[in-house]
Amino acid sequence: MTLESGIALALATLVFALIPGPGISAVVAQSLARGFKAGASFTAGLACGDTIYLLTALFGMGWVASQIGPYFVILKWAGAAYLVYLGVRCWLATPPAGNTTACVEPVNAGRSYLAGLCVTAGNPKAIAFYCGFLPGFVDMQALTPKDIVLVVSIILPIIFSVPMGYAWLASRGRSAIRSTKLWKAMNRTAGTVMIGAGVAVASK
């Protein structure tokens, strides 16, 4: 892997990561409604799922996807259902007395992480993306251990830091809200986005 191809891979990955999709929408919505901790945990799950698929593509184990295909459906629906559940909770929430910036409910980092993991792991298109994306930058037939380390070192920080940036920005906007009407509007907007993200994940 050359320096030029490494830079090109980094730039291409950054562009793809910045484009909002169901995952980014869910990260933003969770951070708006429940704070940075929820968004960060969800991001960690997304990144972990992406890492699994990235390593699968690098090690040429595409056959794994065909062997465990039915389980993709379970993961996909689990992630989608949790997003819809959170969206409904946001819609039904009432402003907490004396603190209009409190979370809708106590944040369970483990659940948020698993939801993010299911959203990515339940999307078999992810492995197709990596299998089709990487050959443009790396000779998949001549991969060395050094190449694998370099690719992971380039892609992983980007796919983790970009959604984390979205989560931080969304949580900053959330903490600035003091009005009860704005609180309700924010929660319902976040709820709608989460429900929409859940439907988008389920429909793939």
C-alpha positions, 0 to 999 in steps of 0.5 A: 500500500503506497502513501498516495493510496493511503491518503486517497483511502482516508479522504474517501472514507471521510467523505462517506462517513460525513454523508448522513444516513440512518446511523448518523441520523440515529446518533444525532437524534439520540444525542439531542434527546438523551445526551452525549453519553447515549450518542457516544455509546451508539457510535461505539456500537456502529464503529464496532459493527463496521470494524467486524465487516472491514476485517471480514472483507480484508481477510476474504471471508465473504462466505461468512455472510452467506453462511449466517445470512438468516441472522442478519434479519434478526439483528436488523429488526432488533436494531430497528425496533430499539430505534423506534422504541426510543423515538416513541419514548421521546414523543411521549416524554414530558419536560422534567420539573426544574430541569428542561435539559435532563434526559428522557430516561436514564441512559443505558450505555450498554443498550445504546451500544448494542443498538448501534452494533445491531444497526450496522451488523444487521446490514449485509450491504456493509460487507458488500460496501467494503468488498467493493470499496477497498479494492479501489485502494488496496490490492486485495490479492497481495495484502500483507499483515502490514497493509491490513494494519494500515487500512484498519488504522486509517479507516477505524479512527474516521468511522468512529470520530465522525459520528462522535463529532455529530454526537458532540455537536448535537448534545451541545445544542441540546444543553442550550435549550431551556424553554419547555416548548423548545424542549418538546419540539426538540424531543419530538423532532429527535423522536421522529428522526429515530423512528424514521431511522428505525424504519430505514434500517428495517426496510433495507 
